[in-house]
Amino acid sequence: MRLLFIVQGEGRGHLTQAVSLAQLLQKAGHDVIGAWVNVAKERPVPAFFVEQFTAPITALPGPALVYDPQTNALDLKTTIWGIVKQLPTFRQSVRQLKEAIQTHKPDIVVNFFELLGGLTYGLHRLSTPMVCVGHQCLAFHDTFTFPKNRWLDKLLFRALVRLNSWGATELFGLSFDQQNDVPERRLRVMPPLLRQELSDCCNQSRITDACPYILAYTTQPGLVSEVLAAHRQYPEIIVHYFNSSTQEAQEQVGNQLFFHRIDGTRYLRYMRHCVAVVTTAGFESVCEALYLGKPVLMMPQPNHYEQACNALDGQRVGAGLADNRFDLRQLLTYLPTHDQSVSHRFRSWYASGEWRYLIALERLTQPSKLFTDTDSTHV
């Protein structure tokens, strides 16, 4: 098979999924011919993706989320206004995507939850089958848990998922656990796509810290204040905090508080030996903790409805606790009750991903076999 990727460049999650799926496909002898990546204005394609993705990469101007620098809340008004102002640019990106698909003639287009991909297929009705990949696709699963009393947010979120998957032949809903497919909605429940370093880190030597510690990770600068407040409340607890504001490899901020610049490899090493993880409720971050058997305090960014959904879904499968703030007291109370068998079930589910993806993608080129009664990807 020849596959072309369209990737959302907001955050690391979708980019990491693209790298993981490309490695899986190339190992099986398939050809990933390139990735078209949505990047916000004045932001390059992240260096880790350029280094790890072996096919040609094309940057496309596209929509981006905007956060309030003081409160760290998602600023919906500014986000929407920014999209409206750049509509002419986005139309050009859609035309460029359409021409690329028609020129390269891939067998399948894989859209990692990028709006430009949905618009390209919805507006131009291309014949090449497209699959939309993302945890967000589970919004159409009957068992998915939404935050209570936020009906407008739910409506808008599902509308976004529809737009991003517009024209898709199938939706691959990445899930923390195995669930039934929903054929009538073209939804196939699939294991997460995680970076190779996750399994590699288990074979690395231990880090020098011998004392138990909490690992924290955020990408938005506004959450630094939450970590500092938690440290003042529990100054005796060692906290290693990876964040986007720190430029040094490691910086001691308090007696037991250490800041680290974001480094994927070092972060995984620290996760392997921590007692618990505190992070915003990004899907990949929670999956990595599940894989390594670490309880998680999932702290959605303010106004970020998708992360609020992720936190509830993670809590449902037993990954840890969902909370709106960095509450170490609640986390410490929870730790003795955490069920380690959750990690074993997750690893088994994740390990089935290789054959599930290969079979599901091969069937996209054979429409008569989509969601048949003998579908071996549904167990």
MOSUL-V41868 format. One record per residue. RES is the residue in one letter. OMEGA is omega in whole degrees, -180 to 180 (none if undefined). Layout:
RES;OMEGA  RES;OMEGA
This chain:
M;173  R;-174  L;175  L;-177  F;168  I;-168  V;172  Q;-177  G;-180  E;-177  G;-177  R;-168  G;-176  H;176  L;178  T;177  Q;-180  A;178  V;-177  S;-179  L;178  A;179  Q;180  L;-178  L;-180  Q;177  K;-180  A;176  G;179  H;-172  D;173  V;-168  I;177  G;177  A;173  W;-169  V;175  N;175  V;178  A;-178  K;177  E;175  R;178  P;171  V;-176  P;-175  A;-177  F;180  F;178  V;-178  E;-171  Q;-179  F;-168  T;-180  A;179  P;-179  I;177  T;178  A;178  L;174  P;-179  G;-179  P;178  A;176  L;179  V;-179  Y;175  D;-176  P;-179  Q;-175  T;-176  N;180  A;174  L;-178  D;-175  L;-178  K;-180  T;178  T;-178  I;180  W;178  G;178  I;-180  V;-178  K;-175  Q;-178  L;178  P;178  T;-179  F;176  R;177  Q;178  S;178  V;178  R;-180  Q;178  L;180  K;-179  E;179  A;180  I;180  Q;-179  T;-174  H;176  K;176  P;174  D;-178  I;170  V;178  V;-178  N;179  F;174  F;179  E;-178  L;-179  L;177  G;178  G;179  L;180  T;-179  Y;-179  G;-176  L;-173  H;174  R;-178  L;-176  S;179  T;-179  P;177  M;172  V;178  C;-174  V;175  G;174  H;-178  Q;-179  C;177  L;176  A;179  F;177  H;-175  D;-177  T;-176  F;-176  T;177  F;175  P;-178  K;173  N;177  R;-173  W;-180  L;177  D;178  K;180  L;-179  L;-180  F;-180  R;176  A;177  L;179  V;178  R;180  L;-178  N;-179  S;-179  W;178  G;-178  A;175  T;176  E;173  L;174  F;179  G;-180  L;-171  S;175  F;-178  D;-178  Q;178  Q;179  N;170  D;177  V;-174  P;-178  E;176  R;179  R;-175  L;176  R;-180  V;-173  M;176  P;177  P;173  L;-173  L;-177  R;-178  Q;-178  E;-178  L;178  S;179  D;-175  C;179  C;-179  N;-178  Q;-179  S;-179  R;174  I;-169  T;-178  D;179  A;-177  C;178  P;180  Y;174  I;176  L;178  A;-179  Y;172  T;178  T;-178  Q;-175  P;-177  G;-178  L;177  V;-179  S;178  E;-179  V;179  L;179  A;178  A;179  H;178  R;-179  Q;-180  Y;-175  P;-178  E;-177  I;178  I;178  V;172  H;-169  Y;176  F;-177  N;-174  S;-178  S;-176  T;-179  Q;180  E;177  A;175  Q;-179  E;179  Q;-176  V;178  G;-178  N;-179  Q;-177  L;-178  F;176  F;178  H;170  R;-177  I;-180  D;-172  G;-177  T;180  R;179  Y;179  L;177  R;179  Y;178  M;-178  R;-173  H;179  C;177  V;179  A;-179  V;172  V;-177  T;168  T;-168  A;171  G;-174  F;-176  E;-180  S;180  V;179  C;180  E;177  A;177  L;-179  Y;-178  L;176  G;-178  K;175  P;-175  V;165  L;-175  M;-171  M;-177  P;174  Q;-179  P;179  N;-179  H;-173  Y;180  E;179  Q;176  A;176  C;180  N;-178  A;179  L;179  D;176  G;178  Q;179  R;-177  V;178  G;179  A;-178  G;-175  L;171  A;180  D;-179  N;-179  R;-178  F;-174  D;-179  L;180  R;180  Q;180  L;-179  L;177  T;-177  Y;-170  L;-178  P;-176  T;-175  H;-177  D;-178  Q;179  S;177  V;-180  S;179  H;179  R;-179  F;-179  R;178  S;178  W;-180  Y;-177  A;180  S;-174  G;-174  E;-178  W;179  R;-178  Y;-178  L;-180  I;-177  A;-179  L;178  E;180  R;176  L;178  T;179  Q;-173  P;-178  S;-177  K;-179  L;176  F;176  T;-180  D;-178  T;-177  D;-176  S;175  T;179  H;-175  V;none
